Each structure stands twice: as C-alpha cells, then as structure tokens.
Amino acid sequence: MDDYQKNRQYRTELGLFIDKIVKVYLDDDKFFVGKLKGLSEDSNLILTNAKNEKNKAFQKIMIRNKFYNFVTVEEDPFPMLALAERIAKIFSKGHVDFREEQNVISILNGKIIVDEGGVRGSGPSAERVKKIFEQFKLDLEAD
C-alpha cells in the first residue's frame, strides 16, 4: 500500500469519528474533548463544545494536523437533555430548565440542581428528583 492509500484510509477511518465525542491529544498532558464536526483533506479537525485539560470551554476550535498526536472516541456524554425531559414529566416544564452550556438541570428556580454527579437540594421534591435520577442511570446501564 503506498502513502496515498495509507493517508486515504486514515482519513476514512477518522471520518467515522464525525459527530462523536473525541479526545484529541496534543501531548501527554494537553488535550481537547469535544464533538468532531469537521475533518479537512489533510486531517485538520474541527471540534464543537470542546473543553481542554483545564476544563476551559471552546464553542468551536480547529486543530491543525501537525499539533495533535492521536484521537480517541470517548463515551457518549451523559444524556442530560433526556433526563430533563423525564423530570419534566413529573414537574411541569416551566419548573425544569436544562442549561445546555453548563450541562445542568435547574428545577424550581435553582432550588434543585442536577448534573452528571447527582442531585443537589433538599426536601421532598429533591428526594423525588434523586429517585428519578437513580432510575434513569439504571435504565442507561440496562441499554
């Protein structure tokens, strides 16, 4: 196989990562994690909703091919929107606010906050949300 064919195969394989959450390693301790939205002919990458190793957010970032060492597909992110929709079936939609940029759910004007780590808040409503959250996680594991 000549270099052209190897490069073409590489780009084809990398193209399978489009619309997936990837981790782009710049070196041992520097990386970006985000959704791969674009791939140029010479393997430059475009990520959206990316974060670096310091958790700094970037709405969109282009990484030139000479600056990264390798790319991995990460697990799908926790489906916070689906969880927000499930919670909204119990609480009225006006009381459930999914904040995509922060990846959190605010319930009852911030009295209850839900993120990937769990539920913060107290009282009967918070206990109800905790039960929904735990069942949601069990349902994800069952899929």
Secondary structure, DSSP 8 states (H G I E B T S, - for coil): --HHHHHHHHHHHHHTTTTSEEEEEEETTEEEEEEEEEE-TT--EEEEEEEETT--EEEEEEE-GGG-SEEEE------HHHHHHHHHHHS-GGGEEEETTTTEEEETTTTEEEETTEEE--SHHHHHHHHHHHHHHHHHHH-
